[in-house]
Amino acid sequence: MDKLNEKVEYWTKISDYDFETAKAMLKSGRFLYVGFMCHQTIEKAFKAVIARDCAEGEIPPKIHNLTKLAIQANLFDLMSEEQQDFIEELNPLNVESRYPEYKDEIAAVLNKENCGNLIESTEELLNWIKQQL
């Protein structure tokens, strides 16, 4: 396997791992972490696409903003409005969920039903991103 495929495989595998973690968090009722792991899933899937297009020795950017990553992956303009809205919904579930002043606010909207919807939408977007690889 060449280095390019190794980079793509690394990001794809870790994205899949994070998605399985999101589902485990849903089962355990740790809803704040469902949102966080759904964000991580999509972030790493975008980074797989970026890694595919990186020059030798380059790595995807160390940023977490899904919109910026989608643009850098040249996928944003290909995404449906629903997909674009979804990544905007996921964006605050990464950084803000780590800080006490935001944690309670985010946790208040993440219940079993909402998290089930997050899982479903994450899986749909993840599959779409993989099709772009």
C-alpha positions in Angstrom: 0.0 0.0 0.0 1.4 3.4 -0.9 1.7 6.3 1.6 -1.3 8.1 0.1 -3.6 5.1 0.7 -2.1 4.7 4.2 -3.0 8.3 5.1 -6.6 7.9 3.7 -7.0 4.6 5.5 -5.8 6.1 8.8 -8.3 8.9 8.7 -11.1 6.6 7.5 -10.5 4.0 10.2 -10.4 6.5 13.0 -13.5 8.1 11.7 -15.3 4.7 11.8 -13.9 4.2 15.3 -15.3 7.5 16.5 -18.7 6.7 14.9 -18.8 3.4 16.8 -17.9 5.3 20.0 -20.8 7.8 19.3 -23.2 4.8 19.1 -21.8 3.3 22.3 -22.3 6.7 24.0 -25.9 6.7 22.9 -26.5 3.3 24.4 -24.9 4.3 27.6 -26.9 7.6 27.8 -23.8 9.9 27.7 -25.5 12.2 25.3 -23.0 15.1 25.4 -20.4 12.7 24.1 -22.7 11.5 21.3 -22.6 15.0 19.9 -18.8 15.3 20.4 -18.1 11.9 18.7 -20.4 12.6 15.8 -18.4 15.8 15.2 -15.2 13.9 15.4 -16.5 11.3 13.0 -17.3 13.9 10.3 -14.1 15.9 11.0 -11.9 12.8 10.4 -13.9 11.8 7.3 -13.2 15.2 5.8 -9.6 14.9 6.7 -9.5 11.5 4.8 -10.5 13.4 1.7 -8.0 16.2 2.4 -5.3 13.6 3.0 -6.0 12.0 -0.4 -5.4 15.3 -2.0 -2.4 16.4 0.1 1.1 16.5 -1.4 3.7 14.0 -0.1 4.5 14.7 3.5 1.6 17.1 4.1 -1.0 16.4 6.6 -4.6 17.7 6.9 -4.9 21.0 8.9 -5.2 20.9 12.6 -8.5 22.6 12.7 -11.9 21.4 13.8 -14.4 23.7 12.0 -16.3 21.3 9.8 -17.3 24.0 7.3 -13.7 25.0 6.7 -12.7 21.3 6.4 -15.5 20.7 3.9 -14.4 23.6 1.8 -10.7 22.5 1.9 -11.8 19.0 0.9 -13.6 20.6 -2.1 -16.9 19.0 -0.9 -18.8 21.9 0.5 -20.2 23.0 -2.9 -21.2 19.4 -3.6 -23.1 19.0 -0.4 -26.8 19.5 -0.2 -28.2 22.4 1.9 -29.3 19.8 4.4 -25.8 18.4 4.7 -24.4 22.0 5.0 -26.9 22.8 7.8 -26.0 19.6 9.6 -22.3 20.3 9.8 -23.2 23.8 11.1 -25.3 22.0 13.8 -22.3 19.7 14.6 -19.7 22.5 14.8 -20.5 23.7 18.4 -20.6 20.1 19.7 -16.8 19.9 19.4 -15.1 22.7 21.2 -18.0 24.3 23.2 -18.8 20.9 24.8 -15.5 21.0 26.5 -16.1 24.2 28.4 -18.3 24.5 31.5 -20.0 27.7 30.4 -21.3 25.9 27.3 -21.6 22.4 28.5 -24.9 22.7 30.4 -26.5 24.6 27.5 -25.5 21.9 25.0 -26.4 19.0 27.3 -29.9 20.5 27.7 -30.7 19.9 24.1 -29.0 16.6 23.7 -31.5 13.9 24.7 -32.0 10.4 23.5 -34.2 11.4 20.6 -32.0 14.2 19.4 -28.9 12.0 19.7 -30.6 9.3 17.8 -31.2 11.8 15.0 -27.5 12.9 15.2 -26.4 9.3 14.8 -28.6 8.8 11.8 -27.5 12.0 10.1 -23.9 11.4 10.9 -24.1 8.0 9.3 -25.7 9.4 6.2 -23.1 12.1 5.8 -20.2 9.7 6.6 -21.4 7.4 3.9 -21.7 10.2 1.4 -18.1 11.5 2.2 -16.7 8.0 1.8 -18.4 7.8 -1.6 -16.5 10.9 -2.6 -13.2 9.1 -1.8 
